[in-house]
Amino acid sequence: MLSPWTHVKWIAFRALETAAAGLTRFRSGGHEAAAATGRRRFPENNGGRLWLFASTIGELNAIEPFLARYLPAAGNPDLLLVCDHAHYREAFLARYPAATFLYLTADSADTRRAVDAWPPVALMIAEMPCLLSDAPGRFPFAVVYHVKRRGTPVFLVNGWLYRSAPASRIDAVEKTLFDHDYLRLIDVMLVQNDEIKAELVAHGADPKRVETTGNIKFDGIDRRSWSPDQAKDPAMLRNIEAAARPCIVAGCVTNLPDQEAILDAFRTTLAAVPDALLVLAPRHPEVLERMQKLESFLRERALACAFKSRLGGAGLAPATQVLVLDTMGELKDFYAVATLTYVGPNHNVLEPLAFDKPVFVLPGWEPGYPSFPVYRMMLGRSAIIEVAGPAELAAAWMEFFREPGRVQSQKARIRSALAREAGATERALAALSARGFVPRTD
């Protein structure tokens, strides 16, 4: 329940937020008014929605096994996918075509209008933030505030602490004013491990509202259901399979030095495996400068390349050595047709492991990222392979290509490691059912 003191703080914060937006408009001569306020008009009488906040496609994919069970139990409510990154619209709606996508702007008044336009039957937060400004991007307190003013349930699933710092002064003020309110207004927080639970309780969360249910990502391991027919580009995937070229899919290759390391390792590999294909998926392909830099890396190494976004549906030329996957929502499908895979530091190793694909990584993973506990666990069980640098990575790739038996042995290790961690979905559903948070809309 919202306290009178929370309302008082909210009024003060809104005044400060409005003043900050006005200052931004003044400094820009009025040209950035729309960007500063984010004000939009929403259609009226949209009806109730289950609000689901996911900061990236990674968080949405992570809880997909849970959603497959929860949504029917909740009466299949209309879904409003809420995100603080507009460029994920296409990828989100590809997963849930009947849903509505809402891009969160920086203006709290905009959030209030969205809550009025699409009255939430519940608000679900996927994985983070467990605390305000605890992760990259921005999930404003305004969302929880306006949802709870309606008396609507709020719960978090697969919770993880990112331990990020506020990105701006206004975010820092918001965190200082409302971090405790945020914890108090979330009805139940289902988190991945006891360490997260203890830390949230230390921050002021009610221990009765925080429960360890495990990591839902392990329940997304379904090797039987994938087919190229479900993909955005079935023809290309079938062609890669039919060509039977040794295929390395390197996903979430974020940093520029990491991109260079992968390209150097692949160029070395080509000397021994000349028909190999590298599918390189960089992070943030929407940033033109980063794509231009990657293209220069490819030219410097004389690698014949194609950018997926530029093919226009055309197939992959046989002479192509590197396919740059500069699109959203396709990486998982390319993992499925890979021979070997690589995952960039701090990203999701479970996607390729779900297809029993050998996964290689380089050092430098950071404990604060949601991917870290899975990385640490899978590394400890030899389900992923860590090498020291580009030369060692190339040597490992060539060894696996020369000895197919190594691939089969690694697949057996992967299956054994993954089987031990399943069950978080069942535990999460049981925890919500016990508290009555299955909001039927029929």
Stockholm file with secondary structure:
# STOCKHOLM 1.0

chainA/1-442         MLSPWTHVKWIAFRALETAAAGLTRFRSGGHEAAAATGRRRFPENNGGRLWLFASTIGELNAIEPFLARYLPAAGNPDLLLVCDHAHYREAFLARYPAATFLYLTADSADTRRAVDAWPPVALMIAEMPCLLSDAPGRFPFAVVYHVKRRGTPVFLVNGWLYRSAPASRIDAVEKTLFDHDYLRLIDVMLVQNDEIKAELVAHGADPKRVETTGNIKFDGIDRRSWSPDQAKDPAMLRNIEAAARPCIVAGCVTNLPDQEAILDAFRTTLAAVPDALLVLAPRHPEVLERMQKLESFLRERALACAFKSRLGGAGLAPATQVLVLDTMGELKDFYAVATLTYVGPNHNVLEPLAFDKPVFVLPGWEPGYPSFPVYRMMLGRSAIIEVAGPAELAAAWMEFFREPGRVQSQKARIRSALAREAGATERALAALSARGFVPRTD
#=GR chainA/1-442 SS CCCHHHHHHHHHHHHHHHHHHHHHHHHTTTTTHHHHHCCCCCCSCCCCEEEEECSSHHHHHHTHHHHHHHHHHTTCCCEEEEESCGGGHHHHHHHCTTSEEEECCSCHHHHHHHHHHSCEEEEEEESCCSSTTCSSSCCCHHHHHHHHHTTCCEEEEEECCCCCCCSSHHHHHHHHHHHHHHHHHCSEEEESSHHHHHHHHHTTCCGGGEEECCCGGGGGCCSSSCCGGGSSCHHHHHHHHHHTCCEEEEEEECSHHHHHHHHHHHHHHHHHCTTCEEEEEESCTTCHHHHHHHHHHHHHTTCCEEEGGGSTTCCCCTTCCEEECCSSSCHHHHHHTCSEEEECTTSCSHHHHTTTCCEEECSCCCTTSTTHHHHHHHHHTTSSEECSSHHHHHHHHHHHHHCHHHHHHHHHHHHHHHHTTCCHHHHHHHHHHHHTCCCCCC
#=GC SS_cons         CCCHHHHHHHHHHHHHHHHHHHHHHHHTTTTTHHHHHCCCCCCSCCCCEEEEECSSHHHHHHTHHHHHHHHHHTTCCCEEEEESCGGGHHHHHHHCTTSEEEECCSCHHHHHHHHHHSCEEEEEEESCCSSTTCSSSCCCHHHHHHHHHTTCCEEEEEECCCCCCCSSHHHHHHHHHHHHHHHHHCSEEEESSHHHHHHHHHTTCCGGGEEECCCGGGGGCCSSSCCGGGSSCHHHHHHHHHHTCCEEEEEEECSHHHHHHHHHHHHHHHHHCTTCEEEEEESCTTCHHHHHHHHHHHHHTTCCEEEGGGSTTCCCCTTCCEEECCSSSCHHHHHHTCSEEEECTTSCSHHHHTTTCCEEECSCCCTTSTTHHHHHHHHHTTSSEECSSHHHHHHHHHHHHHCHHHHHHHHHHHHHHHHTTCCHHHHHHHHHHHHTCCCCCC
//
